[in-house]
C-alpha cells in the first residue's frame, strides 16, 4: 500500500465539492418543501372559505325560517267595515 498524503489543495477541493452538493441538495429540498406547504395552505384556505360560506348560508336560512314562523304565528286581524 502506498502512503498518499492529501495536500491542502486536495482537501479544500473535496470540501468545496461536498459543500456544493449539499448546497444544491438543500435548495432543491427546500423548494419541494415550500411547494408542499403552499399547496397545503391553499387547501386550508379553500376549506376555510367553504366553511364560512356554509355558515353564512345557514345563518341566512335560519333567519328566513324564523321570519316566516313569526309571520305565520302572528294573529290575523280582519279588516272591519265601518
PyMOL commands that set and color helices and strands:
alter all, ss='L'
color gray80, all
select helices_A, chain A and resi 8-73
alter helices_A, ss='H'
color red, helices_A
deselect
rebuild
show_as cartoon
